[in-house]
Amino acid sequence: GDISTLAKKFATRVRFERIKEDTKRISQEKLAELAGIGRSTLTQIEAHSSSPTLDVVEKLANALEYELMNY
């Protein structure tokens, strides 16, 4: 459904922002630490095997210094 599609788009964007060329690449472990979430949680989100809560979405967006409304 729509939620699954939205979660996949978000996960893809998080991974893109984490590893894109024009910024300092950041490991899953470091991003999880900055966001205050578990690395396994981030791994599951990026692998599309888990949908993040809105709280986790906000934490990841803040850690990536990304405006949430751009999603």
Number of C-alpha atoms within 10 A of each C-alpha: 5 7 9 12 12 13 20 20 14 20 24 16 14 20 18 13 19 18 14 11 9 7 9 10 14 15 13 19 15 14 21 20 13 14 20 13 15 13 17 12 17 23 17 14 21 23 14 18 13 16 21 20 10 9 9 17 18 16 19 22 21 14 16 16 10 14 10 12 6 6 10
